[in-house]
């Protein structure tokens, strides 16, 4: 699905917290908090080891300067156990972080999938196109949210602790610097700390200014990549139709256009990244020599030793690195921000989809009939489509729904089935009745043929003998040996075979209400007659509501609902397209029509 959704430049921190917070107060909160505490402890341990390494720098280089071999040998041993400790802590910090990241992602994925599938929210999101590519947002953006939140927050924590640990060291070892300004001597205590702060602030400002467009560009890149994959999948799914139309040239144009958007946006990312890398690389490289330049006057004056100079360089590097967290993390931060923006939009779309349940209300009753009162059907954009005052459907009634294309026949069935919230009115469905909806193109999941027939029930709910029995009755005997075979049946089987599979599913499911939306349109007249006779014979008490354009279906029904233009409704226009409102006239087939 493709929409024109554009990224919001700023997502409020409350919205970010709404995405991150649920896991940490969920049923897994104690495991999650325990893992996080262990990771934080290891991160602080690494900072402590860096402090020890800083002291080691001073002692080691002083031993080199004074040619003190015993101290030199002692420092080598000291370095060994510090290095091994650092390796062990770093390895387990990454290991535990990855473990927490996957646990968090698993929990978030379960929650978002459940929310997306609950109450047909996925269907309403597609109808309104309120969020593009939900598959990518669940599969990729949730992963980036979890991994980015952990890595960025832990990196920020380490930077803060590193700054607090080393700023005092840098202050004490750098000492004061004095210089003359207008015949007045000025002394700056701990001058290297101020230089580190000024250097980091200048670098952060430059990187932020140069790299700011990356957030929007990353957002659009993820969307364009998903759109391109979506179109590739559509070609694969509709390979036969494309081949029959010889539509390869048009598909190439379509796919090339999608990829061109990826390319153009990628060049924009490249240009921004080039300037960002120029600034950040210069910043990082000059940071190597900068502390030596600043400390050189005191070293050459003899105020500090070589070990002191190296300790200043090491401490400056730690302070400057901690202050430069924004500089080093900017690219990851921009990518994470883009994912957060997409997830925030997806979250809002799901909330809107669930809020729409207040439109047409579907409730249960114990009356033994479907009752409809004051039903108004709208399109997702709010335009009125059809209206009817009242309908009641009794057990064993067979109803044929007819009318011009686009009048709302399928929409009416969707409303009765409880998946169309757009409009108003009340539908009451008997609590014990089981519903089944057979659309024109039935859904056959990828898997075994047995699982495809049994859908939405489990694969093992029906015996092979029962399935094969109905295969014989529906002229599908050639498929009996393929029940255990795995395939993409929606692509492998012909439209007529798919529709007969759907009728087999109905015969196995034995619903109380069977909605047929052009469910036999791909069948020849004889086969259509066969499957309808089977339905009437096997499901004598079931309510059958059929949408069909072929009049040959009428003989299997007793009531006709005819959609006609409502003469009392005002004709509307949208983008110069005429929009009419319809109503339903009900009659007994073969009898005189009477308005409902």
RODO-2510 file (C-alpha; in nm, 4 decimals, decimal comma):
residues 596
     n   res          X          Y          Z
     1     x     0,0000     0,0000     0,0000
     2     x     0,1261     0,3458    -0,0888
     3     x     0,0263     0,6675     0,0799
     4     x     0,1476     1,0246     0,0844
     5     x     0,2214     1,0143     0,4538
     6     x     0,5087     1,2480     0,5330
     7     x     0,7238     1,2367     0,8468
     8     x     0,6556     1,4723     1,1304
     9     x     0,9647     1,6784     1,1959
    10     x     0,9290     1,6478     1,5724
    11     x     0,7747     1,3727     1,7780
    12     x     0,7031     1,4739     2,1353
    13     x     0,8944     1,2893     2,4052
    14     x     0,5620     1,1742     2,5495
    15     x     0,4907     0,9925     2,2240
    16     x     0,8335     0,8273     2,2340
    17     x     0,7725     0,7255     2,5947
    18     x     0,4350     0,5772     2,4981
    19     x     0,6167     0,3494     2,2537
    20     x     0,8982     0,2501     2,4903
    21     x     0,7293     0,2343     2,8318
    22     x     0,4805    -0,0588     2,7983
    23     x     0,7435    -0,3353     2,7995
    24     x     0,9037    -0,2095     3,1190
    25     x     0,5754    -0,2349     3,3112
    26     x     0,4566    -0,5580     3,1473
    27     x     0,4483    -0,9117     3,2825
    28     x     0,8162    -0,9404     3,1812
    29     x     0,9208    -0,6283     3,3676
    30     x     1,1327    -0,7992     3,6346
    31     x     1,3378    -1,0000     3,3849
    32     x     1,3770    -0,6918     3,1692
    33     x     1,4779    -0,4671     3,4576
    34     x     1,7170    -0,7304     3,5921
    35     x     1,8895    -0,7619     3,2553
    36     x     1,9041    -0,3845     3,2185
    37     x     2,0551    -0,3493     3,5667
    38     x     2,3225    -0,6064     3,4813
    39     x     2,4006    -0,4273     3,1543
    40     x     2,4251    -0,0906     3,3311
    41     x     2,6578    -0,2445     3,5915
    42     x     2,8827    -0,3810     3,3165
    43     x     2,8771    -0,0437     3,1385
    44     x     2,9827     0,1306     3,4599
    45     x     3,2479    -0,1366     3,5050
    46     x     3,3909    -0,0480     3,1652
    47     x     3,4086     0,3182     3,2649
    48     x     3,5906     0,2224     3,5859
    49     x     3,8383     0,0186     3,3841
    50     x     3,8950     0,3216     3,1592
    51     x     3,9828     0,5236     3,4696
    52     x     4,2353     0,2549     3,5650
    53     x     4,3749     0,2598     3,2116
    54     x     4,4162     0,6355     3,2396
    55     x     4,6254     0,5969     3,5540
    56     x     4,8190     0,3187     3,3810
    57     x     4,8990     0,5587     3,0940
    58     x     5,0697     0,7975     3,3333
    59     x     5,2722     0,5322     3,5163
    60     x     5,3703     0,3448     3,1999
    61     x     5,4993     0,6509     3,0088
    62     x     5,6747     0,7869     3,3178
    63     x     5,8569     0,4512     3,3433
    64     x     5,9576     0,4854     2,9772
    65     x     6,0767     0,8434     3,0307
    66     x     6,2893     0,7507     3,3381
    67     x     6,3937     0,4134     3,1875
    68     x     6,2691     0,2385     3,5035
    69     x     6,2562    -0,1259     3,3893
    70     x     6,1017    -0,2820     3,7077
    71     x     5,8134    -0,0358     3,6949
    72     x     5,7870    -0,0886     3,3184
    73     x     5,7575    -0,4677     3,3688
    74     x     5,5062    -0,4206     3,6500
    75     x     5,2911    -0,1988     3,4282
    76     x     5,2931    -0,4606     3,1514
    77     x     5,1465    -0,7161     3,3930
    78     x     4,9000    -0,4589     3,5148
    79     x     4,7945    -0,3882     3,1569
    80     x     4,7389    -0,7618     3,0977
    81     x     4,4839    -0,8130     3,3718
    82     x     4,3168    -0,4796     3,2938
    83     x     4,2883    -0,5784     2,9261
    84     x     4,1485    -0,9264     2,9986
    85     x     3,8982    -0,7797     3,2441
    86     x     3,7940    -0,5199     2,9883
    87     x     3,7465    -0,7865     2,7190
    88     x     3,5300    -1,0052     2,9460
    89     x     3,3132    -0,7144     3,0593
    90     x     3,2724    -0,5825     2,7030
    91     x     3,1781    -0,9257     2,5644
    92     x     2,9124    -0,9938     2,8269
    93     x     2,7776    -0,6407     2,8038
    94     x     2,7110    -0,6922     2,4321
    95     x     2,5750    -1,0448     2,4915
    96     x     2,3268    -0,9336     2,7559
    97     x     2,2289    -0,6276     2,5514
    98     x     2,1465    -0,8469     2,2518
    99     x     1,9463    -1,0791     2,4765
   100     x     1,7441    -0,7897     2,6174
   101     x     1,6988    -0,6443     2,2708
   102     x     1,5462    -0,9695     2,1373
   103     x     1,3226    -1,0144     2,4430
   104     x     1,1961    -0,6596     2,4042
   105     x     1,1443    -0,7001     2,0297
   106     x     0,9570    -1,0303     2,0788
   107     x     0,7223    -0,8714     2,3304
   108     x     0,6647    -0,5603     2,1174
   109     x     0,6054    -0,7696     1,8048
   110     x     0,3458    -0,9828     1,9827
   111     x     0,1680    -0,6720     2,1109
   112     x     0,1678    -0,4881     1,7786
   113     x     0,0625    -0,7951     1,5800
   114     x    -0,2224    -0,8592     1,8222
   115     x    -0,3319    -0,4948     1,8118
   116     x    -0,3028    -0,4858     1,4314
   117     x    -0,5095    -0,8035     1,3885
   118     x    -0,7616    -0,7287     1,6646
   119     x    -1,1083    -0,6198     1,5473
   120     x    -0,9856    -0,6184     1,1844
   121     x    -0,7767    -0,3057     1,2441
   122     x    -0,5471    -0,4175     0,9590
   123     x    -0,8511    -0,4096     0,7273
   124     x    -0,9567    -0,0588     0,8262
   125     x    -0,5989     0,0719     0,7985
   126     x    -0,5857    -0,0630     0,4429
   127     x    -0,9268     0,0832     0,3616
   128     x    -0,8301     0,4317     0,4785
   129     x    -0,4619     0,3989     0,3796
   130     x    -0,3745     0,5668     0,7064
   131     x    -0,0347     0,3943     0,7368
   132     x     0,1868     0,2661     0,4583
   133     x     0,3484    -0,0777     0,4727
   134     x     0,2451    -0,2052     0,8185
   135     x     0,4550    -0,5171     0,7520
   136     x     0,7717    -0,3090     0,7484
   137     x     0,6754    -0,1176     1,0600
   138     x     0,6232    -0,4400     1,2540
   139     x     0,9201    -0,6289     1,1083
   140     x     1,1841    -0,3561     1,0813
   141     x     1,0836    -0,0441     1,2709
   142     x     1,0119    -0,2331     1,5938
   143     x     1,3567    -0,3900     1,5678
   144     x     1,5169    -0,0490     1,5175
   145     x     1,3151     0,0976     1,8044
   146     x     1,4394    -0,1667     2,0498
   147     x     1,8005    -0,1863     1,9320
   148     x     1,8325     0,1897     1,8927
   149     x     1,6727     0,2718     2,2275
   150     x     1,9117     0,0364     2,4089
   151     x     2,2289     0,1319     2,2253
   152     x     2,1634     0,5063     2,2334
   153     x     2,0480     0,5196     2,5970
   154     x     2,3331     0,2999     2,7201
   155     x     2,5781     0,5018     2,5126
   156     x     2,4452     0,8228     2,6652
   157     x     2,4684     0,6739     3,0156
   158     x     2,8276     0,5634     2,9577
   159     x     2,9126     0,9092     2,8244
   160     x     2,7640     1,0834     3,1280
   161     x     2,9437     0,8518     3,3732
   162     x     3,2665     0,8838     3,1747
   163     x     3,2375     1,2613     3,1839
   164     x     3,1823     1,2629     3,5607
   165     x     3,4705     1,0212     3,6125
   166     x     3,7293     1,1963     3,3960
   167     x     3,6459     1,5638     3,4255
   168     x     3,7985     1,5725     3,7732
   169     x     4,1076     1,3871     3,6531
   170     x     4,1493     1,6238     3,3569
   171     x     4,0964     1,9264     3,5816
   172     x     4,3663     1,8178     3,8261
   173     x     4,6279     1,6907     3,5789
   174     x     4,5959     1,9759     3,3280
   175     x     4,6424     2,2424     3,5938
   176     x     4,6044     2,6175     3,5302
   177     x     4,7224     2,8176     3,2321
   178     x     4,8169     3,1839     3,2496
   179     x     4,8456     3,4437     2,9747
   180     x     4,8614     3,8201     2,9425
   181     x     4,5642     4,0167     2,8082
   182     x     4,5939     4,3978     2,7933
   183     x     4,8793     4,4014     3,0454
   184     x     4,6739     4,1899     3,2828
   185     x     4,7581     3,8298     3,3695
   186     x     4,4664     3,5917     3,3354
   187     x     4,4731     3,2403     3,4837
   188     x     4,2319     2,9664     3,3799
   189     x     4,2208     2,6713     3,6239
   190     x     4,1680     2,3288     3,4700
   191     x     4,1910     2,4909     3,1293
   192     x     4,1819     2,1602     2,9378
   193     x     3,8299     2,0950     3,0674
   194     x     3,7088     2,4237     2,9172
   195     x     3,8840     2,3509     2,5893
   196     x     3,7207     2,0056     2,5777
   197     x     3,3766     2,1575     2,6409
   198     x     3,4260     2,4283     2,3764
   199     x     3,5564     2,1723     2,1259
   200     x     3,2616     1,9341     2,1828
   201     x     3,0005     2,2111     2,1665
   202     x     3,1408     2,3414     1,8377
   203     x     3,1504     1,9893     1,6901
   204     x     2,7973     1,9014     1,8072
   205     x     2,6565     2,2219     1,6619
   206     x     2,8268     2,1639     1,3269
   207     x     2,7177     1,7999     1,3044
   208     x     2,3597     1,8805     1,4065
   209     x     2,3329     2,1576     1,1498
   210     x     2,4804     1,9516     0,8658
   211     x     2,3042     1,6223     0,9453
   212     x     1,9538     1,7443     1,0356
   213     x     1,7995     1,6471     0,6967
   214     x     1,8937     1,2832     0,7585
   215     x     1,5879     1,2217     0,9786
   216     x     1,3446     1,3029     0,6980
   217     x     1,5558     1,1298     0,4333
   218     x     1,5842     0,8101     0,6386
   219     x     1,2083     0,8133     0,6977
   220     x     1,1410     0,8397     0,3250
   221     x     1,4086     0,5828     0,2379
   222     x     1,2413     0,3199     0,4562
   223     x     0,9063     0,3971     0,2953
   224     x     1,0414     0,3881    -0,0629
   225     x     1,2228     0,0596     0,0012
   226     x     0,9026    -0,0952     0,1375
   227     x     0,6995     0,0339    -0,1580
   228     x     0,9491    -0,1184    -0,4028
   229     x     0,9377    -0,4566    -0,2269
   230     x     0,5583    -0,4391    -0,2222
   231     x     0,5414    -0,3918    -0,6007
   232     x     0,7910    -0,6738    -0,6604
   233     x     0,5736    -0,9067    -0,4523
   234     x     0,2639    -0,8007    -0,6456
   235     x     0,4286    -0,8966    -0,9753
   236     x     0,5131    -1,2366    -0,8310
   237     x     0,1614    -1,2869    -0,6937
   238     x    -0,0026    -1,1851    -1,0217
   239     x     0,2558    -1,3436    -1,2501
   240     x     0,0016    -1,5233    -1,4699
   241     x    -0,2129    -1,2141    -1,5260
   242     x     0,0934    -1,0034    -1,6090
   243     x     0,2143    -1,2712    -1,8510
   244     x    -0,1248    -1,3017    -2,0227
   245     x    -0,1433    -0,9249    -2,0657
   246     x     0,2234    -0,9144    -2,1764
   247     x     0,2522    -0,6379    -1,9221
   248     x     0,6264    -0,6729    -1,8667
   249     x     0,7030    -0,3330    -2,0191
   250     x     0,4488    -0,1543    -1,8007
   251     x     0,5642    -0,3422    -1,4908
   252     x     0,9231    -0,2455    -1,5719
   253     x     0,8186     0,1192    -1,5974
   254     x     0,6303     0,0932    -1,2667
   255     x     0,9151    -0,0826    -1,0854
   256     x     1,1757     0,1498    -1,2363
   257     x     0,9765     0,4469    -1,1134
   258     x     0,9637     0,3013    -0,7628
   259     x     1,3360     0,2322    -0,7683
   260     x     1,4084     0,5785    -0,9055
   261     x     1,2544     0,7234    -0,5890
   262     x     1,4896     0,5031    -0,3856
   263     x     1,7857     0,6174    -0,5943
   264     x     1,7016     0,9887    -0,5781
   265     x     1,6463     0,9788    -0,2028
   266     x     1,9621     0,7710    -0,1567
   267     x     2,1658     1,0318    -0,3424
   268     x     2,0244     1,2883    -0,1040
   269     x     2,1314     1,0695     0,1896
   270     x     2,4755     1,0295     0,0315
   271     x     2,5237     1,4033    -0,0101
   272     x     2,4172     1,4768     0,3451
   273     x     2,6281     1,1883     0,4778
   274     x     2,9291     1,3120     0,2806
   275     x     2,9178     1,6525     0,4463
   276     x     2,8397     1,4940     0,7815
   277     x     3,1376     1,2576     0,7512
   278     x     3,3576     1,5489     0,6469
   279     x     3,2673     1,7398     0,9627
   280     x     3,2747     1,4427     1,2007
   281     x     3,5981     1,2953     1,0573
   282     x     3,7753     1,6297     1,0829
   283     x     3,6380     1,6620     1,4354
   284     x     3,7635     1,3153     1,5350
   285     x     4,1031     1,3438     1,3678
   286     x     4,1826     1,6881     1,5039
   287     x     4,0776     1,5664     1,8517
   288     x     4,3845     1,3365     1,8477
   289     x     4,6356     1,6228     1,8237
   290     x     4,4300     1,8946     1,9948
   291     x     4,5146     1,7980     2,3581
   292     x     4,8872     1,7808     2,2741
   293     x     4,8728     2,1280     2,1203
   294     x     4,6978     2,2657     2,4272
   295     x     4,9232     2,0884     2,6799
   296     x     5,2521     2,1372     2,4891
   297     x     5,3441     2,4725     2,6536
   298     x     5,3309     2,3224     3,0057
   299     x     5,5163     2,0068     2,8955
   300     x     5,8018     2,1942     2,7264
   301     x     5,8255     2,4305     3,0237
   302     x     5,8784     2,1259     3,2443
   303     x     5,5562     2,1734     3,4410
   304     x     5,4381     1,8218     3,3522
   305     x     5,6151     1,4962     3,2696
   306     x     5,5685     1,2762     2,9603
   307     x     5,3446     1,0483     3,1677
   308     x     5,1429     1,3512     3,2737
   309     x     5,1144     1,4610     2,9090
   310     x     4,9873     1,1169     2,8064
   311     x     4,7449     1,1101     3,0984
   312     x     4,6150     1,4525     2,9921
   313     x     4,5738     1,3250     2,6351
   314     x     4,3897     1,0146     2,7564
   315     x     4,1667     1,2077     2,9975
   316     x     4,0964     1,4751     2,7360
   317     x     3,9994     1,2026     2,4897
   318     x     3,7560     1,0517     2,7394
   319     x     3,5997     1,3879     2,8338
   320     x     3,5828     1,5052     2,4749
   321     x     3,4415     1,1678     2,3667
   322     x     3,1760     1,1807     2,6394
   323     x     3,0819     1,5355     2,5457
   324     x     3,0731     1,4301     2,1786
   325     x     2,8106     1,1588     2,2233
   326     x     2,5746     1,3545     2,0007
   327     x     2,8403     1,3797     1,7278
   328     x     2,9292     1,0092     1,7257
   329     x     2,5677     0,8882     1,7604
   330     x     2,4056     1,1332     1,5201
   331     x     2,3646     0,8934     1,2250
   332     x     2,2168     0,6213     1,4460
   333     x     2,0015     0,8802     1,6208
   334     x     1,8648     1,0053     1,2870
   335     x     1,7801     0,6508     1,1734
   336     x     1,6205     0,5694     1,5098
   337     x     1,4201     0,8929     1,5020
   338     x     1,2871     0,8039     1,1572
   339     x     1,1746     0,4626     1,2852
   340     x     1,0112     0,6211     1,5906
   341     x     0,8229     0,8615     1,3620
   342     x     0,6964     0,5709     1,1517
   343     x     0,5941     0,3672     1,4560
   344     x     0,4202     0,6668     1,6112
   345     x     0,2196     0,7065     1,2903
   346     x     0,1387     0,3350     1,2814
   347     x     0,0380     0,3393     1,6479
   348     x    -0,1930     0,6357     1,5824
   349     x    -0,3434     0,4575     1,2789
   350     x    -0,4213     0,1496     1,4907
   351     x    -0,5768     0,3672     1,7619
   352     x    -0,7943     0,5367     1,4994
   353     x    -0,8947     0,1994     1,3536
   354     x    -1,0083     0,0750     1,6938
   355     x    -1,1895     0,4015     1,7651
   356     x    -1,3907     0,3520     1,4464
   357     x    -1,5657     0,0551     1,6068
   358     x    -1,8192     0,3053     1,7386
   359     x    -1,9671     0,3552     1,3897
   360     x    -2,1906     0,0604     1,3023
   361     x    -2,2458    -0,1373     1,6212
   362     x    -2,2718    -0,5160     1,6032
   363     x    -2,4075    -0,6872     1,9142
   364     x    -2,5299    -1,0338     2,0082
   365     x    -2,8894    -1,1355     2,0738
   366     x    -3,0871    -1,4475     2,1625
   367     x    -3,3734    -1,3856     1,9217
   368     x    -3,2723    -1,6379     1,6564
   369     x    -3,2649    -1,3805     1,3753
   370     x    -3,0356    -1,1123     1,2360
   371     x    -3,1859    -0,7707     1,3119
   372     x    -3,0764    -0,4509     1,1398
   373     x    -3,2030    -0,1065     1,2340
   374     x    -3,1434     0,2336     1,0720
   375     x    -2,8316     0,1211     0,8879
   376     x    -2,6359     0,3820     0,6947
   377     x    -2,3341     0,2720     0,4942
   378     x    -2,0539     0,5191     0,4248
   379     x    -1,7256     0,4999     0,2407
   380     x    -1,4063     0,5349     0,4505
   381     x    -1,3828     0,8988     0,3380
   382     x    -1,7283     0,9689     0,4884
   383     x    -1,9366     0,9806     0,1719
   384     x    -2,2833     0,8259     0,2098
   385     x    -2,3287     0,5076     0,0072
   386     x    -2,6568     0,3407     0,1023
   387     x    -2,9271     0,3582     0,3667
   388     x    -3,2060     0,1270     0,4802
   389     x    -3,4528     0,1511     0,7632
   390     x    -3,4808    -0,2085     0,8806
   391     x    -3,3963    -0,5641     0,7850
   392     x    -3,4565    -0,8936     0,9594
   393     x    -3,3075    -1,2217     0,8413
   394     x    -3,4628    -1,5433     0,9658
   395     x    -3,3165    -1,8901     0,9854
   396     x    -3,3077    -2,0770     0,6508
   397     x    -3,3675    -1,7643     0,4433
   398     x    -3,1890    -1,7489     0,1088
   399     x    -3,1362    -1,3911    -0,0078
   400     x    -2,9995    -1,2661    -0,3402
   401     x    -2,8472    -0,9152    -0,3379
   402     x    -2,8383    -0,7374    -0,6739
   403     x    -2,7752    -0,3887    -0,8026
   404     x    -2,5347    -0,1816    -1,0130
   405     x    -2,1612    -0,2002    -0,9515
   406     x    -2,0412     0,0271    -0,6720
   407     x    -2,3818     0,0639    -0,5087
   408     x    -2,2750    -0,0981    -0,1788
   409     x    -2,3731    -0,4655    -0,2104
   410     x    -2,0409    -0,5975    -0,0764
   411     x    -2,0323    -0,3188     0,1791
   412     x    -2,3693    -0,4321     0,3162
   413     x    -2,2405    -0,7867     0,3633
   414     x    -1,9252    -0,6582     0,5294
   415     x    -2,1375    -0,4519     0,7682
   416     x    -2,3518    -0,7566     0,8522
   417     x    -2,0330    -0,9593     0,9034
   418     x    -1,9123    -0,6934     1,1510
   419     x    -1,6014    -0,5714     0,9664
   420     x    -1,7330    -0,2427     0,8182
   421     x    -1,7581     0,0340     1,0813
   422     x    -1,8047     0,3282     0,8452
   423     x    -2,1555     0,4606     0,8899
   424     x    -2,4160     0,4245     1,1614
   425     x    -2,6889     0,1928     1,2796
   426     x    -2,7254    -0,1295     1,4727
   427     x    -2,6818    -0,4928     1,3750
   428     x    -2,7816    -0,7721     1,6110
   429     x    -2,6468    -1,1193     1,5417
   430     x    -2,7651    -1,4353     1,7221
   431     x    -2,4977    -1,5196     1,9759
   432     x    -2,4770    -1,8881     1,8845
   433     x    -2,4648    -1,8412     1,5077
   434     x    -2,1420    -1,9056     1,3188
   435     x    -2,0657    -1,6848     1,0178
   436     x    -1,8579    -1,7556     0,7078
   437     x    -1,7757    -1,5113     0,4300
   438     x    -1,6719    -1,6339     0,0823
   439     x    -1,5405    -1,3454    -0,1317
   440     x    -1,4922    -1,3561    -0,5070
   441     x    -1,1231    -1,4327    -0,4618
   442     x    -1,0844    -1,6626    -0,1661
   443     x    -0,7828    -1,6439     0,0609
   444     x    -0,5621    -1,9519     0,0548
   445     x    -0,2641    -1,9276     0,2927
   446     x     0,0770    -2,0598     0,1936
   447     x     0,1229    -2,4058     0,3451
   448     x    -0,0225    -2,7497     0,2894
   449     x    -0,3385    -2,7842     0,0851
   450     x    -0,4996    -2,9392     0,3928
   451     x    -0,4270    -2,6210     0,5923
   452     x    -0,5537    -2,4013     0,3071
   453     x    -0,8861    -2,5882     0,2994
   454     x    -0,9262    -2,5832     0,6784
   455     x    -0,8471    -2,2087     0,7151
   456     x    -0,9226    -2,0295     0,9464
   457     x    -0,9353    -2,3457     1,1603
   458     x    -0,6270    -2,5531     1,2345
   459     x    -0,4852    -2,7954     0,9803
   460     x    -0,5834    -3,1084     1,1717
   461     x    -0,9416    -3,0159     1,2582
   462     x    -1,0863    -3,2083     0,9598
   463     x    -0,9916    -3,5592     0,8541
   464     x    -0,8449    -3,6215     0,5118
   465     x    -1,1392    -3,8514     0,4424
   466     x    -1,3890    -3,5670     0,4973
   467     x    -1,1896    -3,3269     0,2798
   468     x    -1,1523    -3,5839     0,0026
   469     x    -1,5263    -3,6564     0,0174
   470     x    -1,6127    -3,2954    -0,0570
   471     x    -1,3343    -3,2741    -0,3151
   472     x    -1,5155    -3,5506    -0,5059
   473     x    -1,8501    -3,3724    -0,4770
   474     x    -1,7028    -3,0402    -0,5973
   475     x    -1,5152    -3,1898    -0,8939
   476     x    -1,1739    -3,1521    -0,7260
   477     x    -1,0774    -3,5199    -0,7222
   478     x    -0,7466    -3,4373    -0,8941
   479     x    -0,6342    -3,2527    -0,5802
   480     x    -0,6948    -3,5362    -0,3321
   481     x    -0,3354    -3,6595    -0,3480
   482     x    -0,1942    -3,3110    -0,2799
   483     x    -0,3322    -3,2542     0,0705
   484     x     0,0099    -3,2861     0,2381
   485     x     0,1910    -3,0796    -0,0256
   486     x     0,3092    -2,7273     0,0614
   487     x     0,2648    -2,4550    -0,1977
   488     x     0,1360    -2,1053    -0,2642
   489     x    -0,2114    -2,2286    -0,3572
   490     x    -0,3420    -1,8837    -0,4364
   491     x    -0,0952    -1,8767    -0,7264
   492     x    -0,0965    -2,2426    -0,8245
   493     x    -0,4725    -2,3073    -0,8475
   494     x    -0,6991    -2,1544    -1,1092
   495     x    -0,9703    -1,9067    -1,0024
   496     x    -1,2351    -2,1749    -1,0551
   497     x    -1,0421    -2,4243    -0,8403
   498     x    -0,9957    -2,1624    -0,5701
   499     x    -1,3688    -2,0895    -0,5618
   500     x    -1,4517    -2,4595    -0,5376
   501     x    -1,1978    -2,4926    -0,2533
   502     x    -1,3900    -2,2113    -0,0794
   503     x    -1,7156    -2,4056    -0,1152
   504     x    -1,5434    -2,7157     0,0288
   505     x    -1,4390    -2,4957     0,3216
   506     x    -1,8001    -2,3863     0,3688
   507     x    -1,9263    -2,7456     0,3589
   508     x    -1,6678    -2,8490     0,6198
   509     x    -1,7237    -2,5435     0,8418
   510     x    -2,1054    -2,5767     0,8290
   511     x    -2,1829    -2,2123     0,9192
   512     x    -2,5208    -2,0831     1,0307
   513     x    -2,4837    -1,7795     0,8032
   514     x    -2,3005    -1,8016     0,4704
   515     x    -2,2207    -1,4803     0,2818
   516     x    -2,1309    -1,5350    -0,0852
   517     x    -1,9854    -1,2310    -0,2600
   518     x    -1,9603    -1,3307    -0,6284
   519     x    -1,8251    -1,6579    -0,4883
   520     x    -1,9152    -1,8557    -0,8030
   521     x    -1,8269    -1,5957    -1,0682
   522     x    -1,5327    -1,8020    -1,2002
   523     x    -1,7404    -2,1212    -1,2374
   524     x    -1,9283    -2,2411    -1,5411
   525     x    -2,3063    -2,2641    -1,5156
   526     x    -2,3114    -2,6394    -1,4516
   527     x    -2,0495    -2,6232    -1,1737
   528     x    -2,2219    -2,3223    -1,0204
   529     x    -2,5464    -2,5183    -1,0157
   530     x    -2,3628    -2,8127    -0,8575
   531     x    -2,2043    -2,6178    -0,5700
   532     x    -2,5244    -2,4280    -0,4879
   533     x    -2,7210    -2,7537    -0,4791
   534     x    -2,4563    -2,8962    -0,2439
   535     x    -2,4837    -2,5940    -0,0137
   536     x    -2,8641    -2,6150    -0,0036
   537     x    -2,8512    -2,9907     0,0560
   538     x    -2,5757    -2,9945     0,3195
   539     x    -2,6774    -2,6731     0,4977
   540     x    -3,0590    -2,6790     0,4876
   541     x    -3,1038    -2,4501     0,7905
   542     x    -2,8301    -2,1998     0,7068
   543     x    -2,8952    -1,8392     0,6103
   544     x    -2,7475    -1,7782     0,2650
   545     x    -2,6883    -1,4249     0,1412
   546     x    -2,5482    -1,4099    -0,2127
   547     x    -2,4229    -1,1271    -0,4290
   548     x    -2,4352    -1,2200    -0,7962
   549     x    -2,4714    -1,0552    -1,1338
   550     x    -2,5742    -1,3724    -1,3149
   551     x    -2,9481    -1,4290    -1,3018
   552     x    -2,8927    -1,8065    -1,3041
   553     x    -2,8182    -1,7850    -0,9303
   554     x    -3,1642    -1,6436    -0,8545
   555     x    -3,3407    -1,9812    -0,8582
   556     x    -3,1505    -2,0881    -0,5462
   557     x    -3,2904    -1,7953    -0,3435
   558     x    -3,6326    -1,6957    -0,2188
   559     x    -3,5835    -1,3237    -0,1519
   560     x    -3,4235    -1,0503    -0,3625
   561     x    -3,2708    -0,7331    -0,2204
   562     x    -3,2380    -0,4845    -0,5046
   563     x    -3,0170    -0,1757    -0,4607
   564     x    -3,1843     0,1198    -0,6302
   565     x    -3,1052     0,4915    -0,6351
   566     x    -3,2751     0,6658    -0,3455
   567     x    -3,4954     0,9318    -0,5079
   568     x    -3,5064     1,1332    -0,1865
   569     x    -3,1271     1,1520    -0,1387
   570     x    -2,9313     1,4435    -0,2806
   571     x    -2,6724     1,3569    -0,5467
   572     x    -2,3222     1,4601    -0,4401
   573     x    -2,0023     1,5236    -0,6333
   574     x    -1,6437     1,4575    -0,5324
   575     x    -1,3674     1,5678    -0,7701
   576     x    -1,6394     1,5934    -1,0389
   577     x    -1,7355     1,2277    -0,9835
   578     x    -2,1056     1,1760    -0,9289
   579     x    -2,1885     1,0015    -0,6023
   580     x    -2,5372     0,8585    -0,5610
   581     x    -2,7005     0,7193    -0,2507
   582     x    -2,8872     0,3924    -0,2697
   583     x    -3,1610     0,2171    -0,0793
   584     x    -3,2842    -0,1421    -0,0802
   585     x    -3,6076    -0,2789    -0,2203
   586     x    -3,7012    -0,6272    -0,1054
   587     x    -3,9237    -0,8740    -0,2886
   588     x    -3,9971    -1,2403    -0,3100
   589     x    -3,8426    -1,3807    -0,6199
   590     x    -4,1138    -1,3953    -0,8789
   591     x    -4,3360    -1,1644    -0,6736
   592     x    -4,4090    -0,7949    -0,6579
   593     x    -4,1440    -0,5703    -0,5092
   594     x    -4,2153    -0,3798    -0,1911
   595     x    -3,9954    -0,1095    -0,0422
   596     x    -3,8433    -0,1693     0,2993
***
